Structures are given as structure tokens and as C-alpha cells.
Amino acid sequence: MTTTAEAGGHLVDTDLSADLAAAALSLARRFHDGATLWVISPQWEPHAHHVAVEFVHPVIMGKRALPSVALVEPDPVAQARVASRPGDILLAVASADEPAVVDAMRRAPAWGAMTLWIGAGPRPPAGAANHILWVDSDDPMVPATGRFVLMYHLLWELTHVCFEHSGLLKPDTADCDETVCVTCSDEGRLGEVVIEPAEPLGPALVRTAAGEEWVDVSVLGDVRPNDLVLVHAGAAITRLDDTPLDDTGAEGDR
């Protein structure tokens, strides 16, 4: 019997296969815990719809319908901000230089969302998303050739394979728990300002992966809604610029 991967020939190499498997396991664990998949693709809107339909519509008897929604309004960042909850998933199909996707990927950790980025051409910087599924080709027609479709079809299939092995759906206890990591290291938590201080030296309401909290922002001075900050021990210790973040929420190399 010919599998989807075999039908794709060399379209999915060894490295991409490993990336797909890791992403599918993360997706399965999130869906198992009640996540919703939010999909954005500002450059190629049909891909957003296709991914959402792929996951929400069980085309094979006995497969689960997985909650998935395409976000296609003119401001996908604002849409994703309002829609996503801690534990959700944000998937983008876009080039590495699509501004709205770059911004959404940076902010998603503050919303508590896991991120996946599907694209082609020059790659996003390391750590720009939790999972990067990339076609290393400079051909500008890649988004129209079916290679992206093959990737998210495989992603869907592998996610359901993970569901068939319930032991895989348990979190990896070898990893350091997020709360412990914040406590035992110097890393701050990524936060997005929701409400600025009502008075000088007052606290700001900041959204992090753990929810909303009032944070001391006196070190930073003025902050505005949607500013990204690092929060440590109840205080915002720095404001972030456009430098890409790694997967811990710290600023990565330029």
C-alpha cells in the first residue's frame, strides 16, 4: 500500500519528517487537553481555510473532529489575540517575512498559545515558533504546488496516529515545568500589556500564558496596550523590541 509520504516522493525529506512528527505529537497533546487550533495565512487565505477544514472535518470514519478555525479578517493579530486562550494552538501558513505572522508568532507565548509555522524560502529565525515546518526552496510557486497541502495533510494524519497511542498524550515529565523554570532561572515570562497604569507608578494589567495579572511597571516608565514586556517576580523588567524571541521567551540573536 502506498502511504501519503511515499506518494509525495522526495517532497518530505528526513528533517521535515522529524519536524512533522514532533509537531503532530504536540498538537495531539494540546487537542487532548481541549485546545482549539487557530489558523492564519494573510498571503494565501485559502490555505487557512483548508487547514481549518482538514482538522475540523473527519474525512475518515472514526476519526475525531478537532476544533479548528480560520482567522481571515484584515488584522489577524487582533483576531488571534481575542480568540486564543491559554493552551490553544496558533498555526500560520506564510513566508518568513510576513509582518502580521511575525508579530503573531512573537506574541503568542503571552497568550499561552503553542505556535506552528508552515512556509517556504528563507527560514524564520530559530525560535520564531515552537514548530517550524519548512520547504527549503526559493521557488515562489511552492505555495501553489501542493507541497503545503501535503504537509498539513500529513500533520493531520500523524496527529490522529498519536491519538491511537494514549501513552503519548501524557506530558513529558522529564521537561522542567514552566513554573519551576521561571523560579529556578533568570528568564522572565513574556507578557502583553492589556491596560496601562491608571496613575503614575501604578501597576499595569498584563496578559501572560498564566492569565492576566497586575504587574509593577515602574522600572519601564510609560507602557501602552499591546506592548510586549518580560515579567519577573511581579515586575516588568524590560520592554521588548522587534528582536525575535527564542522558545523560552528571551530575545534571540539578531
Short mmCIF file of the C-alpha atoms (twelve columns), coordinates in Angstrom:
data_MODEL
# 
_entry.id   MODEL 
# 
loop_
_atom_site.group_PDB 
_atom_site.id 
_atom_site.type_symbol 
_atom_site.label_atom_id 
_atom_site.label_alt_id 
_atom_site.label_comp_id 
_atom_site.label_asym_id 
_atom_site.label_seq_id 
_atom_site.Cartn_x 
_atom_site.Cartn_y 
_atom_site.Cartn_z 
_atom_site.pdbx_PDB_model_num 
ATOM 1   C CA . MET A 1   0.000   0.000  0.000  1 
ATOM 2   C CA . THR A 2   1.300   3.480  -0.879 1 
ATOM 3   C CA . THR A 3   1.358   5.929  2.012  1 
ATOM 4   C CA . THR A 4   0.875   9.667  1.736  1 
ATOM 5   C CA . ALA A 5   4.573   10.195 2.423  1 
ATOM 6   C CA . GLU A 6   5.549   7.759  -0.346 1 
ATOM 7   C CA . ALA A 7   3.161   9.450  -2.748 1 
ATOM 8   C CA . GLY A 8   4.975   12.687 -2.066 1 
ATOM 9   C CA . GLY A 9   8.277   11.180 -3.187 1 
ATOM 10  C CA . HIS A 10  11.120  13.407 -2.072 1 
ATOM 11  C CA . LEU A 11  8.829   16.310 -1.195 1 
ATOM 12  C CA . VAL A 12  9.222   15.441 2.504  1 
ATOM 13  C CA . ASP A 13  12.838  14.819 3.470  1 
ATOM 14  C CA . THR A 14  14.157  13.252 6.657  1 
ATOM 15  C CA . ASP A 15  14.476  16.506 8.577  1 
ATOM 16  C CA . LEU A 16  10.994  17.690 7.647  1 
ATOM 17  C CA . SER A 17  9.590   14.253 8.522  1 
ATOM 18  C CA . ALA A 18  11.052  14.550 12.020 1 
ATOM 19  C CA . ASP A 19  9.687   18.087 12.364 1 
ATOM 20  C CA . LEU A 20  6.228   16.911 11.280 1 
ATOM 21  C CA . ALA A 21  6.271   14.048 13.781 1 
ATOM 22  C CA . ALA A 22  7.275   16.347 16.652 1 
ATOM 23  C CA . ALA A 23  4.639   18.923 15.695 1 
ATOM 24  C CA . ALA A 24  1.933   16.257 15.429 1 
ATOM 25  C CA . LEU A 25  2.722   14.960 18.912 1 
ATOM 26  C CA . SER A 26  2.490   18.490 20.341 1 
ATOM 27  C CA . LEU A 27  -0.808  19.031 18.511 1 
ATOM 28  C CA . ALA A 28  -2.249  15.761 19.785 1 
ATOM 29  C CA . ARG A 29  -1.342  16.622 23.368 1 
ATOM 30  C CA . ARG A 30  -2.893  20.078 23.082 1 
ATOM 31  C CA . PHE A 31  -6.071  18.796 21.439 1 
ATOM 32  C CA . HIS A 32  -6.283  16.079 24.089 1 
ATOM 33  C CA . ASP A 33  -6.286  18.834 26.724 1 
ATOM 34  C CA . GLY A 34  -9.077  20.766 24.972 1 
ATOM 35  C CA . ALA A 35  -7.201  23.161 22.683 1 
ATOM 36  C CA . THR A 36  -8.622  24.988 19.678 1 
ATOM 37  C CA . LEU A 37  -6.481  25.419 16.559 1 
ATOM 38  C CA . TRP A 38  -6.498  28.952 15.127 1 
ATOM 39  C CA . VAL A 39  -5.128  29.312 11.591 1 
ATOM 40  C CA . ILE A 40  -3.832  32.441 9.846  1 
ATOM 41  C CA . SER A 41  -2.458  32.909 6.344  1 
ATOM 42  C CA . PRO A 42  -2.599  36.586 5.316  1 
ATOM 43  C CA . GLN A 43  -0.812  35.971 2.000  1 
ATOM 44  C CA . TRP A 44  -2.685  32.824 0.990  1 
ATOM 45  C CA . GLU A 45  -6.109  32.852 2.638  1 
ATOM 46  C CA . PRO A 46  -7.259  29.564 1.005  1 
ATOM 47  C CA . HIS A 47  -4.577  27.725 2.975  1 
ATOM 48  C CA . ALA A 48  -6.059  28.984 6.255  1 
ATOM 49  C CA . HIS A 49  -9.484  27.681 5.268  1 
ATOM 50  C CA . HIS A 50  -8.043  24.381 4.027  1 
ATOM 51  C CA . VAL A 51  -6.121  23.691 7.250  1 
ATOM 52  C CA . ALA A 52  -9.158  24.500 9.390  1 
ATOM 53  C CA . VAL A 53  -11.411 22.228 7.331  1 
ATOM 54  C CA . GLU A 54  -8.800  19.467 7.352  1 
ATOM 55  C CA . PHE A 55  -8.774  19.294 11.147 1 
ATOM 56  C CA . VAL A 56  -12.414 20.010 11.926 1 
ATOM 57  C CA . HIS A 57  -13.919 17.687 9.322  1 
ATOM 58  C CA . PRO A 58  -13.255 13.971 9.969  1 
ATOM 59  C CA . VAL A 59  -12.981 12.581 6.440  1 
ATOM 60  C CA . ILE A 60  -12.169 9.091  7.747  1 
ATOM 61  C CA . MET A 61  -14.736 7.086  9.695  1 
ATOM 62  C CA . GLY A 62  -13.956 7.017  13.397 1 
ATOM 63  C CA . LYS A 63  -11.555 9.983  13.400 1 
ATOM 64  C CA . ARG A 64  -12.197 12.867 15.774 1 
ATOM 65  C CA . ALA A 65  -13.394 16.271 14.625 1 
ATOM 66  C CA . LEU A 66  -10.809 18.671 16.051 1 
ATOM 67  C CA . PRO A 67  -11.787 22.278 16.824 1 
ATOM 68  C CA . SER A 68  -10.124 24.489 14.223 1 
ATOM 69  C CA . VAL A 69  -10.968 27.958 12.915 1 
ATOM 70  C CA . ALA A 70  -9.504  30.092 10.107 1 
ATOM 71  C CA . LEU A 71  -8.894  33.721 11.095 1 
ATOM 72  C CA . VAL A 72  -9.137  35.786 7.910  1 
ATOM 73  C CA . GLU A 73  -10.015 39.321 8.993  1 
ATOM 74  C CA . PRO A 74  -7.688  42.155 7.853  1 
ATOM 75  C CA . ASP A 75  -5.900  42.192 11.256 1 
ATOM 76  C CA . PRO A 76  -5.100  38.547 12.118 1 
ATOM 77  C CA . VAL A 77  -3.044  39.566 15.155 1 
ATOM 78  C CA . ALA A 78  -6.010  41.332 16.750 1 
ATOM 79  C CA . GLN A 79  -8.245  38.374 15.862 1 
ATOM 80  C CA . ALA A 80  -5.847  35.823 17.334 1 
ATOM 81  C CA . ARG A 81  -5.386  37.923 20.471 1 
ATOM 82  C CA . VAL A 82  -9.115  37.940 21.171 1 
ATOM 83  C CA . ALA A 83  -9.780  34.341 20.114 1 
ATOM 84  C CA . SER A 84  -6.946  32.419 21.727 1 
ATOM 85  C CA . ARG A 85  -6.942  31.027 25.236 1 
ATOM 86  C CA . PRO A 86  -4.052  29.541 27.241 1 
ATOM 87  C CA . GLY A 87  -3.402  26.065 25.879 1 
ATOM 88  C CA . ASP A 88  -4.615  26.812 22.346 1 
ATOM 89  C CA . ILE A 89  -2.626  26.472 19.120 1 
ATOM 90  C CA . LEU A 90  -1.787  29.128 16.525 1 
ATOM 91  C CA . LEU A 91  -0.787  27.823 13.091 1 
ATOM 92  C CA . ALA A 92  0.402   30.114 10.308 1 
ATOM 93  C CA . VAL A 93  0.985   29.382 6.636  1 
ATOM 94  C CA . ALA A 94  3.182   32.221 5.436  1 
ATOM 95  C CA . SER A 95  6.600   33.320 4.291  1 
ATOM 96  C CA . ALA A 96  9.179   34.242 6.919  1 
ATOM 97  C CA . ASP A 97  8.813   37.960 6.211  1 
ATOM 98  C CA . GLU A 98  5.013   38.263 6.502  1 
ATOM 99  C CA . PRO A 99  4.714   41.084 9.105  1 
ATOM 100 C CA . ALA A 100 1.418   40.030 10.682 1 
ATOM 101 C CA . VAL A 101 2.610   36.457 11.146 1 
ATOM 102 C CA . VAL A 102 5.973   37.549 12.568 1 
ATOM 103 C CA . ASP A 103 4.095   39.705 15.084 1 
ATOM 104 C CA . ALA A 104 1.560   36.988 15.957 1 
ATOM 105 C CA . MET A 105 4.278   34.390 16.485 1 
ATOM 106 C CA . ARG A 106 6.136   36.742 18.851 1 
ATOM 107 C CA . ARG A 107 3.016   37.499 20.897 1 
ATOM 108 C CA . ALA A 108 1.511   34.009 21.053 1 
ATOM 109 C CA . PRO A 109 3.567   32.899 24.110 1 
ATOM 110 C CA . ALA A 110 1.989   35.743 26.080 1 
ATOM 111 C CA . TRP A 111 -1.415  34.391 25.078 1 
ATOM 112 C CA . GLY A 112 -0.426  30.883 26.179 1 
ATOM 113 C CA . ALA A 113 -0.659  29.529 22.621 1 
ATOM 114 C CA . MET A 114 1.659   26.984 21.057 1 
ATOM 115 C CA . THR A 115 2.820   28.022 17.566 1 
ATOM 116 C CA . LEU A 116 3.412   26.237 14.260 1 
ATOM 117 C CA . TRP A 117 4.700   27.936 11.126 1 
ATOM 118 C CA . ILE A 118 4.466   26.389 7.656  1 
ATOM 119 C CA . GLY A 119 6.263   28.106 4.791  1 
ATOM 120 C CA . ALA A 120 8.971   28.087 2.147  1 
ATOM 121 C CA . GLY A 121 12.018  30.065 1.076  1 
ATOM 122 C CA . PRO A 122 14.257  31.816 3.614  1 
ATOM 123 C CA . ARG A 123 13.522  30.389 7.056  1 
ATOM 124 C CA . PRO A 124 12.298  32.305 10.095 1 
ATOM 125 C CA . PRO A 125 14.941  32.709 12.802 1 
ATOM 126 C CA . ALA A 126 15.395  29.857 15.253 1 
ATOM 127 C CA . GLY A 127 12.797  30.018 17.994 1 
ATOM 128 C CA . ALA A 128 10.350  32.109 15.955 1 
ATOM 129 C CA . ALA A 129 7.729   29.379 16.539 1 
ATOM 130 C CA . ASN A 130 7.513   26.230 18.622 1 
ATOM 131 C CA . HIS A 131 7.465   24.168 15.424 1 
ATOM 132 C CA . ILE A 132 8.700   25.327 12.010 1 
ATOM 133 C CA . LEU A 133 7.695   23.130 9.057  1 
ATOM 134 C CA . TRP A 134 9.609   24.472 6.114  1 
ATOM 135 C CA . VAL A 135 10.215  23.789 2.430  1 
ATOM 136 C CA . ASP A 136 13.785  24.800 1.661  1 
ATOM 137 C CA . SER A 137 13.157  26.098 -1.842 1 
ATOM 138 C CA . ASP A 138 13.433  29.520 -3.454 1 
ATOM 139 C CA . ASP A 139 10.685  28.690 -5.942 1 
ATOM 140 C CA . PRO A 140 7.997   31.380 -5.408 1 
ATOM 141 C CA . MET A 141 5.365   28.949 -6.723 1 
ATOM 142 C CA . VAL A 142 5.787   26.477 -3.852 1 
ATOM 143 C CA . PRO A 143 2.592   27.682 -2.078 1 
ATOM 144 C CA . ALA A 144 0.629   26.807 -5.213 1 
ATOM 145 C CA . THR A 145 2.228   23.418 -5.951 1 
ATOM 146 C CA . GLY A 146 0.510   21.332 -3.275 1 
ATOM 147 C CA . ARG A 147 3.556   20.922 -1.052 1 
ATOM 148 C CA . PHE A 148 1.951   22.909 1.773  1 
ATOM 149 C CA . VAL A 149 -1.223  20.868 1.363  1 
ATOM 150 C CA . LEU A 150 0.847   17.676 1.621  1 
ATOM 151 C CA . MET A 151 2.445   18.954 4.824  1 
ATOM 152 C CA . TYR A 152 -0.743  19.761 6.653  1 
ATOM 153 C CA . HIS A 153 -2.418  16.575 5.422  1 
ATOM 154 C CA . LEU A 154 0.489   14.635 6.906  1 
ATOM 155 C CA . LEU A 155 0.241   16.724 10.056 1 
ATOM 156 C CA . TRP A 156 -3.439  15.778 10.376 1 
ATOM 157 C CA . GLU A 157 -2.730  12.087 9.780  1 
ATOM 158 C CA . LEU A 158 0.151   11.949 12.268 1 
ATOM 159 C CA . THR A 159 -1.888  13.782 14.896 1 
ATOM 160 C CA . HIS A 160 -4.523  11.054 14.686 1 
ATOM 161 C CA . VAL A 161 -1.818  8.379  14.834 1 
ATOM 162 C CA . CYS A 162 -0.772  9.900  18.177 1 
ATOM 163 C CA . PHE A 163 -4.383  9.661  19.416 1 
ATOM 164 C CA . GLU A 164 -4.198  5.908  18.833 1 
ATOM 165 C CA . HIS A 165 -1.381  5.664  21.417 1 
ATOM 166 C CA . SER A 166 -2.771  7.172  24.609 1 
ATOM 167 C CA . GLY A 167 0.558   6.908  26.412 1 
ATOM 168 C CA . LEU A 168 1.962   9.541  24.061 1 
ATOM 169 C CA . LEU A 169 -0.621  12.093 25.173 1 
ATOM 170 C CA . LYS A 170 0.841   12.443 28.637 1 
ATOM 171 C CA . PRO A 171 3.202   15.416 29.070 1 
ATOM 172 C CA . ASP A 172 6.913   14.672 29.138 1 
ATOM 173 C CA . THR A 173 7.709   14.769 32.859 1 
ATOM 174 C CA . ALA A 174 11.408  14.981 32.071 1 
ATOM 175 C CA . ASP A 175 10.933  18.554 30.906 1 
ATOM 176 C CA . CYS A 176 11.190  21.302 33.508 1 
ATOM 177 C CA . ASP A 177 7.721   22.549 34.418 1 
ATOM 178 C CA . GLU A 178 7.115   26.169 33.322 1 
ATOM 179 C CA . THR A 179 6.519   27.345 36.892 1 
ATOM 180 C CA . VAL A 180 9.733   25.724 38.065 1 
ATOM 181 C CA . CYS A 181 11.687  27.157 35.139 1 
ATOM 182 C CA . VAL A 182 10.545  30.692 35.940 1 
ATOM 183 C CA . THR A 183 11.571  30.228 39.539 1 
ATOM 184 C CA . CYS A 184 14.888  28.475 39.029 1 
ATOM 185 C CA . SER A 185 16.277  30.603 36.198 1 
ATOM 186 C CA . ASP A 186 16.766  34.235 35.345 1 
ATOM 187 C CA . GLU A 187 14.325  34.102 32.442 1 
ATOM 188 C CA . GLY A 188 11.277  36.328 32.552 1 
ATOM 189 C CA . ARG A 189 7.823   35.439 31.300 1 
ATOM 190 C CA . LEU A 190 6.615   37.090 28.130 1 
ATOM 191 C CA . GLY A 191 3.694   39.421 28.777 1 
ATOM 192 C CA . GLU A 192 1.478   41.684 26.692 1 
ATOM 193 C CA . VAL A 193 0.130   44.869 28.273 1 
ATOM 194 C CA . VAL A 194 -3.670  44.919 28.377 1 
ATOM 195 C CA . ILE A 195 -4.366  48.064 30.398 1 
ATOM 196 C CA . GLU A 196 -1.815  50.795 31.100 1 
ATOM 197 C CA . PRO A 197 -1.419  52.201 34.636 1 
ATOM 198 C CA . ALA A 198 -4.258  54.435 35.772 1 
ATOM 199 C CA . GLU A 199 -1.814  56.672 37.666 1 
ATOM 200 C CA . PRO A 200 1.934   57.320 37.709 1 
ATOM 201 C CA . LEU A 201 3.900   54.402 39.205 1 
ATOM 202 C CA . GLY A 202 0.723   52.317 39.301 1 
ATOM 203 C CA . PRO A 203 0.541   48.711 38.070 1 
ATOM 204 C CA . ALA A 204 -0.442  47.658 34.559 1 
ATOM 205 C CA . LEU A 205 -2.694  44.729 33.678 1 
ATOM 206 C CA . VAL A 206 -0.528  42.281 31.743 1 
ATOM 207 C CA . ARG A 207 -1.503  39.073 29.970 1 
ATOM 208 C CA . THR A 208 0.859   36.100 30.231 1 
ATOM 209 C CA . ALA A 209 0.493   32.415 29.494 1 
ATOM 210 C CA . ALA A 210 -0.788  32.006 33.071 1 
ATOM 211 C CA . GLY A 211 -3.563  34.583 32.607 1 
ATOM 212 C CA . GLU A 212 -3.941  38.275 33.407 1 
ATOM 213 C CA . GLU A 213 -2.150  39.858 36.357 1 
ATOM 214 C CA . TRP A 214 -1.340  43.294 37.721 1 
ATOM 215 C CA . VAL A 215 2.345   43.994 37.236 1 
ATOM 216 C CA . ASP A 216 4.662   46.692 38.567 1 
ATOM 217 C CA . VAL A 217 5.926   48.627 35.517 1 
ATOM 218 C CA . SER A 218 7.688   51.447 37.359 1 
ATOM 219 C CA . VAL A 219 11.081  50.343 36.039 1 
ATOM 220 C CA . LEU A 220 9.902   50.891 32.464 1 
ATOM 221 C CA . GLY A 221 8.009   54.160 32.881 1 
ATOM 222 C CA . ASP A 222 5.206   54.567 30.364 1 
ATOM 223 C CA . VAL A 223 3.732   51.429 28.819 1 
ATOM 224 C CA . ARG A 224 0.869   51.141 26.362 1 
ATOM 225 C CA . PRO A 225 -1.643  48.404 25.498 1 
ATOM 226 C CA . ASN A 226 -0.091  45.642 23.349 1 
ATOM 227 C CA . ASP A 227 3.471   46.449 24.472 1 
ATOM 228 C CA . LEU A 228 5.491   43.280 24.984 1 
ATOM 229 C CA . VAL A 229 7.399   43.045 28.266 1 
ATOM 230 C CA . LEU A 230 9.289   40.476 30.294 1 
ATOM 231 C CA . VAL A 231 7.754   39.852 33.713 1 
ATOM 232 C CA . HIS A 232 9.799   38.565 36.644 1 
ATOM 233 C CA . ALA A 233 8.733   38.369 40.300 1 
ATOM 234 C CA . GLY A 234 5.676   40.529 39.698 1 
ATOM 235 C CA . ALA A 235 7.515   43.302 37.861 1 
ATOM 236 C CA . ALA A 236 8.103   44.150 34.210 1 
ATOM 237 C CA . ILE A 237 11.878  44.211 33.895 1 
ATOM 238 C CA . THR A 238 12.299  45.162 30.229 1 
ATOM 239 C CA . ARG A 239 10.309  46.174 27.175 1 
ATOM 240 C CA . LEU A 240 10.885  44.061 24.066 1 
ATOM 241 C CA . ASP A 241 11.622  45.468 20.636 1 
ATOM 242 C CA . ASP A 242 11.237  43.585 17.339 1 
ATOM 243 C CA . THR A 243 14.058  41.144 18.099 1 
ATOM 244 C CA . PRO A 244 12.854  37.550 17.521 1 
ATOM 245 C CA . LEU A 245 12.209  35.534 20.679 1 
ATOM 246 C CA . ASP A 246 13.502  32.058 21.354 1 
ATOM 247 C CA . ASP A 247 11.235  29.367 22.764 1 
ATOM 248 C CA . THR A 248 11.867  30.442 26.371 1 
ATOM 249 C CA . GLY A 249 10.527  33.947 25.742 1 
ATOM 250 C CA . ALA A 250 14.016  35.500 25.801 1 
ATOM 251 C CA . GLU A 251 15.366  37.624 22.994 1 
ATOM 252 C CA . GLY A 252 17.315  35.633 20.435 1 
ATOM 253 C CA . ASP A 253 20.243  36.574 18.245 1 
ATOM 254 C CA . ARG A 254 19.583  39.123 15.562 1 
# 
